[in-house]
Amino acid sequence: MGVYNLLCLLLLLSFLQLHILTGAHVSIATDFRAARTVLGLPLGFIGLPASVSVSESTRPRSVVVEFQVQSSSLLPTVNILSVNPELAVFETPIINPTNVSGIFNVQIVLSGSLDYEKASMVSVRLGLVTPSGRAEQTFHIRVVDENNTPQCEPLFQMPGVEVHVPENLPVPVTLYTVLASDADRNDKLSFSISQVLPNSSKGQFHISGGGSIISSQPFDYHTGPRELMLSVVVKDKLGANCTGTVRIKVLKVYNPPLDLLLVPQNVSIFENQGPEDIVAIVRANLTIPDVLYTFVKDYPHFKIGREDGIIRTAYNLDLEAERALAHSVLLVRAYSVAVERSATATVTVNVLDVNEFPPFCSPSVFVLEVSETIEVGSSLGSLTCVDIDVSNQSVSLTLVDNRLSLLKFRLQDGQLQVNSTLNYDSAEMATNNFLYEATILATDTGTPPLTSQVRVLVSVTPVNEHDPVFQTLFFSVLEGTRPGTEVGTVVARDTDWPFDNIRYSITAGGAMFTIDPEGGELYLGGELDFEEQQVYVVGVQAEDYDQDVDRTNRKRRTVDITVQVENVNDNAPVCDPISYESTIFSTLSNKLPILSLSCADADSDRLTATITNGAAVDRFLMTGLSLVSKNMFSYVVDGVYDRTMFEVTISVSDGRHHTEAVAYIYVVPWTTTVPPTTTTTTSTTGKPPQVVNVMSDYWDPEPWFVAVVTVTGILLLLVTSLLIWAILSCVYGWGPKDEPEPPSNKTEEIGKMNTEVSQNGANENDQASLDGTLSLSKVSIQDHLMRFDGKAQDPVSGRSYLFNSTTGERRWL
């Protein structure tokens, strides 16, 4: 604060010193406000005094007042907005930059002279215009009165007036009236005769207080002097004076008279016709030689030709500057030296007004900033227009709209008002920088009429009026869609400009979805499972922004977006259990099901079952999910044609995915199809009979079985070759490096199982299978399968396998 006060004090002292040097009388409060203006750095005037004193004798091009303005513009504009009373005595303000950024020196300079008698106080209103704003301030000029020297008639001063007096005039007679004026108000002039030649005639003349020279004695052409000269002094109160001479010539009584052709004249002329404009012509009769013409008294606005009597304007006559010019009466004297005669004519001059100035309006331009919600009928400002032309008494106002501002404004009693709702929210308004433009025409009543234009520039500021409106409320997505995939685009519309300036956010249900705040794209954030949840409801909020002058004024709307999960066949059928056992009699009809699979699909797809392993394809078939035999089993007394244990691999499919189940069928042969009979034989020898049972074991396979064994051998050889190739590929790197190598074939797995069985001891119920491998007993197979507690699918080959989660052991299906 100490530095701040010191700066204020220094600036105050500087301003006081400047005012003392220029003669300005400015109050300390004004300087303090100026200092505060500099430090506060607002837009405005610095050091402009409230009033200054200027002598009326100050010459043109003199600086009346000097001050500073502050502006962020590189070159601000300072204009003289008005002068009261209206005087055209100032030049355009002179603006020069200073060493301080944003501070400029301004000088107000006289272009003419001030006249105390016309205006003792002049008010000047200044306007500072910059791109950042506008400021106005008024200062006053006190005109200091100075004593003006009396002004005598030019002809009276040099070479002097000449008066012709007939010798027979009665006395007392007024010979001449001295014409003089003093510009000072209330200053009274005094007249005196300083010298009379010849001196003997000094007592003959005296002069009145009004300047009239009176002769108290008659003139005698024959006995008295024929020419006399009087020196006259005109003084004001302070002794300033002007002098002149009056020459008196005494004329003979019997000279012929001097007659004027037109004694009274009444003429009219237009103003502003320039100097030397012919007003009228005074002519004497041609019988009088050497006639000269002169004004009886001084008429500053006119002059007359001494030889030709032509009256002309002395300078350009302007009624607006001098209203007294409207009517003038000129006294013209015509005289002849030769005949010593004179005559007087009267010329009345009427100066007619010319419509030369268009109306002057205040303000000269409307620059406004209003809200788009401003009420209809609100006033935007008042317009005052005047016309300085003498003959114009009224000014008419007309509002001219452009296409964008049509019917938006109206004029009522000089007030500019809002006529209809202003709009900010349109692309057309944005193209025009949200600016309404119109023109007010001010027309006077002159001939021809003149018009001034007042521009109307109304900037509209935004108001956030409308809530966002959603247009999309439903999306669907396949359940197999990967996380991060776009589900759809949430679209909300907002009619406030800029259109659709909206940010999106999730208010509820955001665990599974994310949304782009700018574009509204809804992304999947996790895995979808139709079987777990088919519909998600996501709360989405749309919030607009940057649609109001107040950036915090935002409107929001929240809706629930429904996301429907579309089912995809992505689950393999599940069979529980995956292995089945059934013991049947060989006499079971081929129309009756042996067992039915308990399988289901999470996708609710229709399931089909197919037998995939070797001989079981010919032995069994699937009816739906039920296993039946194609024909009856065949067993004979001396040998068994069919096996008693079957391992059937069944592939269950939903059309896309496959699951395998294993069925173990145990057939109980039922060979005695006819009840046994007993035959009693009586021996003739008396010995008891002997029954001999002869049993012969042999294997007599059916032809189809031989064919199956042959094909199986070929397949076994092929599988063995593939297994050897796979092993060599792994060892020497012939095949892919990173893919798991499934077991080569089912035969190897079965052999592995047989090895385990052989180590644990073969069950007595184990029998040789048709394909040459050892079929495990019911208990061994069940124990073997119980070692696996899970099922999976290889991602490379697509094959299914069982696995032990503890040991890592696997069994391919």
C-alpha positions in Angstrom: 0.0 0.0 0.0 3.0 2.4 0.7 4.2 2.2 -3.0 0.6 2.6 -4.2 0.1 5.8 -2.1 3.5 7.2 -3.2 2.6 6.7 -6.9 -0.8 8.4 -6.4 1.0 11.4 -4.7 3.6 11.7 -7.5 0.9 11.6 -10.2 -1.2 14.1 -8.3 1.7 16.6 -8.1 2.5 16.1 -11.8 -1.1 16.9 -12.7 -1.2 20.0 -10.5 2.0 21.3 -12.1 0.6 20.7 -15.6 -2.6 22.6 -14.8 -0.7 25.5 -13.3 1.5 25.9 -16.5 -1.5 25.8 -18.9 -3.7 28.1 -16.8 -6.3 25.3 -16.2 -8.2 25.3 -12.9 -8.8 21.7 -12.0 -9.8 20.5 -8.6 -7.7 18.2 -6.5 -10.5 15.7 -6.5 -10.4 15.6 -10.3 -6.6 14.9 -10.3 -7.0 12.3 -7.7 -9.6 10.5 -9.8 -7.3 10.7 -12.8 -4.4 9.2 -10.8 -6.7 6.4 -9.7 -7.7 5.9 -13.3 -4.1 5.4 -14.4 -3.4 3.0 -11.6 -6.6 1.1 -12.0 -6.0 0.9 -15.7 -9.6 1.3 -16.8 -10.7 2.7 -20.2 -11.0 6.5 -20.1 -9.6 10.0 -19.8 -6.6 11.0 -17.7 -5.9 14.5 -16.6 -8.8 16.1 -18.5 -9.7 19.2 -16.5 -13.3 20.1 -15.7 -12.8 23.6 -17.1 -10.1 25.8 -18.6 -9.9 29.5 -19.2 -9.0 30.8 -22.7 -8.6 34.4 -23.7 -10.7 35.5 -26.6 -7.6 36.9 -28.1 -6.0 33.5 -28.3 -4.9 32.9 -31.9 -5.9 29.9 -34.0 -3.7 26.8 -33.9 -3.3 27.4 -30.2 -3.6 24.4 -27.8 -6.6 24.9 -25.5 -6.2 21.8 -23.3 -3.9 18.8 -23.2 -4.6 15.6 -21.4 -4.1 11.9 -21.8 -6.3 8.9 -22.5 -5.8 5.3 -21.7 -6.7 2.5 -24.1 -5.6 -1.0 -25.1 -6.0 -0.1 -28.7 -2.8 0.7 -30.7 -4.4 4.0 -31.9 -7.6 5.0 -30.2 -10.0 7.6 -31.6 -10.9 10.8 -29.8 -13.8 12.7 -31.3 -15.5 16.0 -30.4 -19.1 14.8 -30.0 -20.7 18.1 -29.4 -19.9 21.8 -28.7 -22.5 23.9 -26.8 -23.1 26.5 -28.1 -22.4 25.3 -31.6 -19.1 26.8 -32.7 -16.9 25.5 -35.5 -13.7 26.7 -33.7 -11.9 23.4 -33.0 -9.7 21.1 -35.1 -9.8 17.3 -34.9 -8.1 16.3 -31.6 -4.4 15.4 -32.0 -3.4 12.0 -30.5 0.2 11.0 -29.9 1.5 7.9 -28.2 3.7 8.2 -25.0 6.5 6.1 -23.6 3.9 4.3 -21.4 2.0 1.5 -23.0 -1.7 2.2 -23.4 -1.3 6.0 -22.6 -1.7 8.6 -25.3 -1.4 12.4 -25.3 -4.3 14.3 -26.7 -4.4 18.0 -27.7 -7.5 20.1 -28.4 -6.5 22.9 -30.8 -8.4 26.0 -31.9 -9.2 26.4 -35.6 -10.6 29.9 -35.1 -11.1 32.6 -32.5 -13.3 32.6 -29.5 -15.6 35.5 -28.9 -16.7 36.4 -25.4 -19.6 38.4 -26.7 -21.0 35.4 -28.5 -20.3 32.8 -25.9 -18.7 33.3 -22.5 -18.8 29.5 -21.7 -18.3 26.7 -24.2 -19.0 23.1 -23.3 -17.1 20.4 -25.2 -18.1 16.8 -25.0 -15.4 14.3 -26.0 -15.8 10.7 -27.0 -13.1 8.0 -26.7 -13.7 5.0 -29.0 -11.7 1.7 -28.8 -12.5 -1.9 -29.8 -12.9 -2.7 -26.1 -15.5 0.0 -25.4 -16.5 3.7 -25.4 -16.1 6.5 -22.9 -17.3 10.1 -22.9 -16.4 13.2 -20.8 -17.1 16.9 -20.9 -14.9 19.9 -20.2 -15.8 23.5 -20.2 -13.9 26.6 -21.6 -14.4 29.9 -19.8 -13.8 32.6 -22.4 -11.9 35.5 -20.8 -13.2 38.8 -22.0 -10.6 41.3 -23.4 -11.3 44.9 -24.4 -11.8 45.1 -28.2 -10.8 48.2 -30.1 -13.8 50.1 -31.5 -14.2 49.5 -35.2 -14.9 52.5 -37.4 -16.3 52.3 -40.9 -13.4 51.5 -43.3 -14.1 54.3 -45.7 -14.4 56.7 -42.8 -10.9 55.7 -41.6 -9.1 55.6 -45.0 -9.2 57.7 -47.1 -12.1 59.4 -45.2 -15.7 60.0 -46.2 -16.8 62.9 -48.3 -20.0 64.8 -47.8 -21.6 67.1 -50.3 -23.7 69.9 -48.7 -25.8 72.3 -50.7 -25.1 75.8 -49.6 -28.8 76.6 -48.9 -29.5 73.9 -46.3 -31.3 75.1 -43.2 -29.4 74.9 -39.9 -28.8 73.1 -37.7 -28.2 70.3 -40.2 -26.8 66.8 -39.7 -24.0 66.3 -42.1 -22.8 62.8 -41.4 -23.2 60.1 -38.8 -20.0 58.3 -37.9 -20.6 54.5 -38.0 -18.6 52.6 -35.4 -19.1 49.5 -33.3 -17.5 47.8 -30.3 -17.6 44.1 -29.9 -17.5 44.3 -26.1 -20.8 43.9 -24.3 -22.3 47.0 -22.7 -19.3 49.1 -23.8 -20.4 52.6 -24.7 -18.6 54.6 -27.3 -17.9 58.4 -27.1 -17.3 60.6 -30.2 -15.3 63.8 -30.4 -14.0 66.2 -33.1 -10.3 66.5 -32.6 -9.5 68.9 -35.5 -11.4 71.2 -38.0 -9.7 72.6 -41.1 -9.8 75.4 -41.7 -9.4 76.2 -38.0 -11.7 79.3 -38.4 -14.7 77.0 -38.8 -14.0 75.0 -35.6 -16.9 76.5 -33.7 -19.3 75.6 -36.5 -19.4 71.9 -35.8 -20.2 69.6 -32.9 -20.8 65.8 -32.7 -23.6 64.1 -30.7 -23.3 61.1 -28.5 -24.6 58.9 -31.3 -21.8 60.1 -33.7 -23.9 62.6 -35.8 -21.8 65.6 -37.0 -24.1 68.7 -36.9 -23.4 72.1 -38.4 -24.9 75.0 -36.4 -24.0 77.6 -39.1 -25.1 77.7 -42.8 -22.7 77.1 -45.7 -21.9 79.8 -48.2 -20.4 78.7 -51.5 -19.3 82.2 -52.4 -18.1 83.7 -49.2 -17.2 80.8 -47.0 -14.8 77.9 -47.4 -16.0 75.4 -50.0 -14.1 72.4 -48.5 -13.8 71.6 -44.9 -12.1 68.6 -43.1 -13.1 67.2 -39.7 -11.0 64.7 -37.7 -13.1 62.5 -35.5 -12.0 60.2 -32.6 -14.2 57.3 -31.4 -13.2 55.9 -27.9 -14.5 53.2 -25.6 -14.5 53.2 -21.8 -10.9 52.1 -21.6 -9.6 54.6 -24.1 -9.2 52.3 -27.1 -10.1 54.3 -30.2 -10.4 54.5 -33.9 -10.2 57.7 -36.0 -11.4 59.0 -39.3 -12.0 62.1 -41.4 -15.0 63.7 -42.9 -14.5 65.9 -45.9 -17.3 68.4 -46.5 -17.8 70.0 -49.9 -20.1 72.9 -50.3 -22.2 72.7 -53.5 -23.9 75.4 -55.5 -27.5 75.6 -55.0 -28.4 75.6 -58.6 -26.7 72.3 -59.7 -29.1 69.8 -61.4 -30.3 67.1 -59.0 -29.0 63.5 -59.0 -31.8 61.0 -59.5 -31.7 57.2 -58.9 -33.5 54.8 -61.2 -34.7 52.5 -58.4 -34.8 54.2 -55.1 -36.2 51.3 -53.0 -35.3 47.6 -53.9 -36.3 44.4 -52.2 -34.2 41.5 -53.3 -33.8 37.8 -52.1 -30.7 35.7 -52.4 -29.7 32.2 -51.2 -27.2 31.6 -48.5 -23.9 29.9 -49.1 -23.4 31.2 -52.7 -19.9 32.2 -51.8 -18.2 35.7 -51.8 -18.7 38.2 -54.6 -22.2 36.9 -55.2 -24.3 39.8 -56.9 -27.0 41.0 -54.6 -28.4 44.1 -56.3 -27.4 47.0 -58.7 -28.0 50.7 -57.8 -28.0 53.1 -60.9 -28.3 56.9 -61.2 -29.6 58.7 -64.3 -27.1 58.9 -67.1 -27.3 62.7 -67.4 -25.2 63.1 -64.3 -21.5 62.5 -65.0 -18.9 60.9 -62.7 -21.4 59.3 -60.3 -19.9 57.3 -57.5 -21.6 54.9 -55.1 -21.1 54.1 -51.4 -22.9 52.8 -48.4 -24.2 55.3 -45.9 -22.8 53.2 -43.1 -20.7 50.1 -42.8 -22.4 46.8 -43.7 -19.8 44.1 -43.0 -21.6 41.4 -44.9 -21.9 43.4 -48.2 -19.8 45.6 -50.4 -20.6 48.0 -53.3 -18.7 48.8 -56.4 -17.6 52.4 -56.3 -17.9 52.9 -60.0 -20.7 50.5 -61.0 -23.0 50.5 -58.0 -23.1 46.7 -57.9 -23.7 45.3 -54.4 -22.0 42.0 -53.7 -21.6 39.7 -50.7 -18.4 40.3 -48.8 -18.0 36.7 -47.9 -20.0 33.5 -47.9 -23.3 34.1 -46.1 -24.3 31.4 -43.7 -27.7 31.7 -41.9 -26.9 28.9 -39.5 -23.8 30.8 -38.3 -25.4 34.3 -38.3 -29.2 34.3 -38.0 -29.2 38.1 -38.3 -28.4 37.8 -42.0 -32.0 36.8 -42.8 -33.0 40.4 -43.2 -30.8 43.4 -43.9 -31.6 47.0 -45.0 -28.8 48.7 -46.9 -28.6 52.5 -47.4 -26.7 53.4 -50.6 -25.5 56.9 -51.4 -24.9 58.0 -55.0 -23.0 61.2 -55.5 -21.3 63.2 -58.3 -18.2 65.3 -57.7 -18.8 67.2 -60.9 -22.3 68.5 -60.1 -21.9 68.2 -56.4 -25.1 66.3 -56.0 -26.0 63.1 -54.1 -29.0 60.8 -53.6 -29.8 57.8 -51.3 -31.4 54.5 -52.1 -32.7 51.7 -49.9 -32.0 48.1 -50.7 -33.7 45.4 -48.6 -31.8 42.1 -48.8 -33.5 38.8 -47.7 -31.2 35.9 -47.4 -33.0 32.6 -48.0 -32.1 29.4 -46.3 -30.6 26.5 -48.3 -31.1 23.0 -47.1 -27.4 22.0 -46.7 -27.2 20.2 -43.4 -28.7 16.8 -42.8 -30.2 16.2 -39.4 -27.8 15.6 -36.6 -28.7 12.7 -34.4 -27.6 11.7 -30.9 -26.5 9.0 -30.5 -25.0 8.7 -34.0 -24.9 4.9 -33.7 -26.6 2.4 -31.5 -24.2 -0.3 -30.4 -26.0 -2.5 -27.9 -25.6 -6.0 -26.4 -28.8 -7.6 -25.1 -29.9 -11.0 -24.0 -31.9 -13.2 -26.4 -34.6 -13.4 -23.8 -35.2 -9.6 -23.6 -38.9 -8.9 -23.4 -40.8 -7.5 -26.4 -41.4 -3.8 -25.9 -38.2 -3.2 -24.0 -36.5 0.1 -24.8 -33.0 0.0 -26.4 -32.4 3.7 -26.1 -33.8 7.1 -27.2 -32.8 8.9 -30.4 -32.8 12.7 -30.6 -32.4 14.4 -34.0 -32.2 18.1 -34.8 -31.5 20.1 -38.0 -29.5 23.3 -37.8 -30.9 24.6 -41.1 -33.0 27.7 -40.3 -36.0 26.7 -42.4 -36.3 23.1 -41.1 -38.5 22.7 -38.1 -39.0 19.0 -37.8 -37.2 15.7 -38.5 -39.0 12.4 -39.4 -37.6 9.0 -38.4 -37.8 5.8 -40.4 -36.5 2.4 -39.4 -35.1 0.3 -42.2 -34.6 -3.4 -41.5 -32.5 -5.9 -43.3 -33.6 -9.4 -44.0 -32.2 -10.8 -40.7 -33.6 -8.0 -38.5 -37.0 -7.7 -40.3 -39.7 -6.7 -37.8 -37.3 -7.2 -34.9 -37.2 -3.5 -33.8 -39.6 -0.5 -33.9 -39.5 3.2 -33.3 -42.0 4.8 -31.0 -41.7 8.4 -30.0 -38.0 8.5 -30.7 -37.4 5.3 -28.7 -35.9 2.2 -30.3 -37.8 -0.8 -28.9 -37.8 -4.6 -29.3 -40.7 -5.5 -31.6 -40.4 -9.3 -31.6 -38.4 -12.0 -29.9 -34.7 -11.9 -30.6 -33.1 -15.2 -31.6 -29.6 -16.4 -30.9 -30.0 -20.1 -31.7 -29.7 -20.3 -35.5 -26.9 -20.9 -38.0 -27.9 -17.8 -39.8 -27.3 -15.7 -36.7 -24.0 -17.4 -36.1 -22.9 -16.5 -39.7 -23.7 -12.9 -38.9 -21.8 -13.0 -35.6 -25.1 -13.0 -33.7 -25.6 -9.3 -34.7 -28.9 -7.7 -35.8 -28.3 -4.7 -38.0 -30.8 -2.0 -39.0 -30.7 1.7 -40.1 -32.7 4.7 -38.8 -33.2 7.3 -41.5 -33.6 10.9 -40.1 -35.1 13.1 -42.9 -35.6 16.9 -42.6 -38.3 19.0 -44.3 -36.0 21.0 -46.5 -36.0 21.2 -50.3 -34.6 18.9 -51.4 -34.9 16.9 -48.1 -31.7 15.6 -46.6 -31.3 12.4 -44.7 -28.9 11.2 -42.0 -28.4 7.5 -41.1 -28.1 6.1 -37.7 -26.8 2.5 -37.6 -28.3 0.1 -35.2 -26.0 -2.8 -34.2 -27.5 -5.1 -31.6 -25.4 -8.0 -30.4 -27.5 -10.9 -28.9 -26.0 -12.9 -26.0 -27.0 -16.5 -25.5 -29.3 -17.9 -22.8 -29.5 -21.6 -22.2 -33.2 -22.2 -22.7 -33.8 -25.7 -23.8 -33.1 -29.2 -22.3 -31.3 -31.9 -24.3 -33.7 -34.4 -25.9 -32.7 -38.0 -26.4 -33.4 -39.7 -29.7 -32.0 -43.2 -29.1 -33.1 -45.3 -26.1 -32.5 -48.9 -27.3 -29.5 -50.9 -28.5 -29.0 -54.6 -29.2 -25.6 -56.5 -29.0 -24.5 -60.0 -29.6 -23.5 -61.8 -26.4 -20.1 -62.8 -27.9 -19.1 -59.2 -28.6 -15.6 -58.5 -27.3 -15.1 -55.9 -24.5 -14.3 -52.4 -25.9 -16.6 -52.8 -28.9 -19.0 -50.0 -29.7 -22.5 -51.0 -28.9 -24.1 -47.9 -30.5 -24.2 -44.1 -30.3 -26.4 -42.3 -27.9 -27.8 -39.3 -29.6 -29.3 -36.3 -27.8 -30.3 -33.0 -29.5 -30.3 -29.5 -28.1 -31.8 -26.5 -30.0 -29.6 -24.0 -28.1 -26.7 -22.7 -30.2 -24.2 -24.2 -30.7 -26.5 -27.0 -31.5 -25.9 -30.4 -29.8 -23.1 -29.0 -27.6 -23.6 -32.0 -25.2 -21.4 -34.1 -22.9 -22.6 -37.6 -22.0 -22.0 -39.5 -18.8 -23.3 -42.8 -17.2 -25.2 -42.3 -14.0 -26.3 -45.9 -13.4 -25.4 -49.3 -14.7 -21.9 -48.3 -15.6 -20.2 -51.5 -14.5 -20.7 -53.2 -17.9 -20.6 -50.1 -20.2 -18.6 -46.9 -20.8 -19.6 -43.9 -22.9 -17.6 -41.3 -24.9 -18.4 -38.0 -23.2 -18.2 -36.1 -26.5 -19.5 -38.4 -29.2 -21.9 -40.4 -27.1 -20.5 -43.8 -28.3 -21.5 -46.5 -25.9 -18.8 -49.2 -25.4 -19.0 -52.6 -23.9 -16.9 -52.9 -20.8 -17.1 -56.6 -20.0 -18.2 -60.0 -21.2 -21.8 -60.6 -22.0 -23.6 -63.8 -21.3 -27.1 -64.2 -22.6 -27.7 -67.1 -20.3 -27.0 -65.0 -17.3 -28.6 -61.6 -18.2 -30.5 -60.7 -21.3 -31.2 -57.0 -20.7 -29.1 -54.1 -19.3 -30.5 -50.8 -18.3 -27.9 -48.0 -18.4 -28.7 -44.5 -17.0 -27.2 -41.9 -19.3 -27.1 -38.2 -18.6 -26.8 -35.6 -21.4 -25.5 -32.2 -20.2 -25.2 -29.2 -22.4 -22.5 -26.6 -22.1 -21.2 -23.2 -23.5 -24.7 -22.2 -24.4 -25.1 -19.3 -22.0 -23.1 -16.2 -21.0 -23.1 -17.7 -17.5 -21.0 -20.8 -18.2 -22.4 -22.5 -15.1 -25.9 -22.4 -16.4 -26.3 -25.9 -17.8 -29.3 -28.1 -18.4 -29.3 -31.9 -17.9 -31.5 -34.8 -18.8 -31.2 -38.4 -17.7 -32.8 -41.4 -19.5 -32.5 -45.1 -19.2 -30.9 -46.8 -22.3 -32.0 -50.4 -22.8 -29.3 -52.8 -24.1 -30.8 -56.1 -25.3 -28.3 -59.0 -25.4 -28.8 -61.2 -28.5 -28.2 -64.9 -28.0 -25.3 -66.5 -29.7 -24.5 -70.2 -29.8 -21.4 -70.0 -27.6 -21.9 -72.8 -25.2 -21.2 -76.4 -25.9 -23.7 -79.0 -24.8 -23.2 -80.3 -21.3 -23.8 -83.9 -20.5 -24.1 -84.9 -16.8 -22.8 -87.5 -16.4 -20.4 -87.8 -19.3 -20.1 -91.6 -18.9 -23.0 -94.1 -18.7 -23.3 -97.8 -18.0 -26.0 -100.2 -18.8 -26.4 -104.0 -18.5 -28.8 -105.6 -20.8 -29.8 -109.1 -21.8 -29.0 -110.1 -25.3 -32.6 -110.7 -26.0 -33.4 -107.0 -25.6 -35.5 -105.8 -28.6 -33.8 -103.4 -31.0 -36.8 -101.1 -30.6 -36.3 -100.5 -26.9 -33.7 -97.9 -25.8 -30.7 -99.1 -23.9 -30.1 -95.8 -22.2 -30.8 -92.1 -22.6 -28.2 -89.3 -22.4 -28.8 -86.5 -19.9 -27.5 -83.5 -21.9 -28.6 -79.9 -22.0 -27.5 -76.7 -23.9 -27.3 -73.3 -22.2 -28.2 -71.7 -25.5 -31.4 -73.8 -25.7 -30.3 -75.2 -29.0 -31.7 -78.5 -30.3 -29.2 -81.3 -29.6 -28.3 -84.2 -31.9 -26.3 -87.3 -31.0 -24.0 -89.4 -33.2 -22.0 -92.5 -32.5 -18.4 -91.9 -33.5 -16.3 -95.0 -32.6 -15.6 -98.1 -34.7 -17.7 -101.2 -34.5 -20.2 -99.5 -32.3 -21.4 -97.5 -35.3 -22.6 -100.7 -36.9 -23.8 -102.2 -33.7 -25.8 -99.3 -32.3 -27.6 -96.2 -33.4 -29.0 -93.0 -31.7 -32.7 -92.1 -31.7 -32.6 -88.6 -30.4 -30.6 -88.8 -27.2 -31.5 -92.5 -26.7 -29.1 -95.4 -27.6 -30.7 -98.5 -29.2 -29.2 -101.5 -30.9 -29.6 -102.0 -34.6 -30.4 -105.7 -34.3 -30.6 -108.6 -31.8 -27.4 -109.9 -30.3 -26.4 -113.3 -31.4 -25.0 -116.0 -29.1 -24.7 -119.8 -29.6 -24.0 -122.6 -27.3 -20.7 -123.6 -28.5 -19.3 -120.1 -29.0 -20.1 -116.4 -28.4 -20.5 -114.5 -31.7 -21.1 -111.0 -30.1 -19.1 -109.3 -27.5 -20.5 -108.9 -24.0 -19.0 -105.4 -23.3 -19.2 -102.4 -25.7 -17.6 -98.9 -25.3 -19.7 -96.5 -27.3 -18.4 -92.9 -27.8 -21.3 -90.5 -28.6 -20.9 -87.0 -29.9 -23.6 -84.6 -28.8 -23.8 -81.4 -31.0 -25.9 -78.2 -30.9 -25.0 -77.4 -34.5 -21.8 -75.6 -33.7 -20.2 -77.1 -30.6 -19.7 -80.8 -29.8 -19.5 -82.7 -26.5 -18.6 -86.4 -26.2 -20.1 -88.9 -23.8 -19.1 -92.5 -23.2 -21.5 -95.4 -22.8 -20.4 -98.8 -21.5 -22.9 -101.5 -22.5 -22.7 -104.9 -20.8 -24.6 -107.7 -22.6 -25.6 -110.7 -20.6 -25.9 -113.6 -23.2 -29.1 -115.5 -23.0 -28.1 -118.6 -25.1 -30.9 -121.1 -24.0 -33.8 -119.9 -25.9 -35.6 -123.4 -25.6 -36.1 -125.1 -22.2 -33.8 -128.2 -21.8 -35.3 -131.7 -22.1 -34.2 -134.8 -20.3 -34.0 -138.2 -22.0 -33.9 -141.4 -19.9 -32.2 -144.4 -21.4 -32.5 -147.8 -19.8 -29.5 -150.1 -20.1 -30.1 -153.6 -21.2 -27.1 -154.7 -19.3 -28.4 -153.4 -16.1 -25.7 -150.9 -15.7 -26.5 -147.3 -15.0 -26.4 -145.0 -17.9 -23.5 -142.6 -18.3 -23.9 -139.1 -19.6 -21.0 -137.7 -21.5 -20.8 -134.0 -22.1 -18.4 -133.1 -24.9 -17.5 -129.4 -25.1 -15.7 -127.9 -27.9 -14.5 -124.3 -27.8 -13.9 -122.6 -31.1 -14.3 -119.2 -32.6 -16.2 -118.8 -35.8 -16.6 -115.1 -36.5 -19.1 -113.7 -38.9 -17.9 -112.3 -42.2 -18.6 -108.7 -41.3 -16.5 -109.1 -38.2 -13.5 -110.1 -40.3 -14.0 -107.0 -42.5 -14.1 -104.8 -39.4 -10.9 -106.3 -38.0 -9.1 -105.8 -41.3 -10.2 -102.1 -41.5 -9.3 -101.6 -37.9 -5.8 -103.0 -38.5 -5.2 -100.7 -41.4 -6.4 -97.7 -39.3 -4.1 -98.9 -36.4 -1.2 -98.9 -38.8 -2.0 -95.5 -40.1 -2.4 -94.1 -36.6 0.9 -95.6 -35.6 2.6 -94.0 -38.5 1.1 -90.6 -37.6 2.2 -91.0 -34.0 5.8 -91.7 -35.1 5.7 -88.7 -37.4 4.4 -86.5 -34.6 7.1 -87.7 -32.2 9.8 -86.9 -34.7 8.3 -83.5 -35.4 8.4 -82.7 -31.7 12.0 -83.9 -31.4 13.4 -82.3 -34.5 11.2 -79.3 -34.7 9.4 -80.2 -37.9 6.0 -79.0 -36.8 4.6 -75.9 -35.0 6.5 -74.9 -31.9 3.9 -73.5 -29.5 0.9 -75.7 -30.1 0.1 -78.5 -27.6 0.4 -81.9 -29.2 -2.7 -84.1 -28.5 -2.3 -87.8 -28.2 -2.0 -89.4 -31.5 -5.0 -91.6 -31.4 -7.4 -93.4 -29.3 -5.5 -96.6 -29.7 -2.5 -95.3 -27.8 -4.8 -94.0 -25.0 -6.5 -97.4 -24.8 -3.2 -99.1 -24.8 -2.2 -96.9 -21.9 -5.2 -97.8 -20.1 -4.6 -101.5 -20.8 -1.0 -101.1 -19.4 -2.4 -99.7 -16.2 -4.9 -102.6 -16.1 -2.2 -105.1 -16.6 -0.1 -103.6 -13.8 -3.0 -103.8 -11.4 -4.0 -107.3 -12.5 -6.6 -108.1 -15.1 -10.0 -108.8 -13.9 -11.3 -112.1 -14.6 -14.3 -110.7 -16.3 -12.2 -108.7 -18.8 -12.7 -110.0 -22.3 -10.9 -109.5 -25.6 -12.6 -106.8 -27.7 -13.3 -107.0 -31.4 -10.5 -104.6 -32.3 -7.8 -106.5 -30.5 -7.6 -104.4 -27.4 -8.4 -105.3 -23.9 -11.8 -104.2 -22.8 -11.7 -103.1 -19.2 -14.1 -104.4 -16.7 -16.9 -102.2 -15.4 -15.1 -101.5 -12.2 -11.7 -100.7 -13.9 -13.3 -98.3 -16.4 -15.2 -96.6 -13.7 -12.1 -96.2 -11.5 -10.2 -95.0 -14.5 -12.8 -92.3 -15.4 -13.0 -91.1 -11.8 -9.5 -89.9 -11.9 -10.6 -87.0 -14.1 -12.5 -84.1 -12.5 -12.8 -81.7 -15.5 -13.5 -81.5 -19.2 -12.0 -78.9 -21.7 -11.6 -78.3 -25.4 -8.2 -77.9 -27.1 -8.1 -74.4 -28.8 -6.0 -75.6 -31.7 -7.5 -78.9 -32.7 -10.9 -78.4 -31.3 -10.9 -81.8 -29.6 -12.4 -82.4 -26.2 -10.5 -84.1 -23.3 -10.8 -85.0 -19.7 -8.2 -83.7 -17.2 -7.1 -84.1 -13.6 -6.8 -80.6 -12.0 -4.3 -82.0 -9.4 -2.0 -84.2 -11.5 -2.5 -82.5 -14.8 -3.2 -85.9 -16.4 -5.4 -85.7 -19.6 -7.5 -88.2 -21.5 -8.6 -87.3 -25.1 -12.2 -88.1 -26.0 
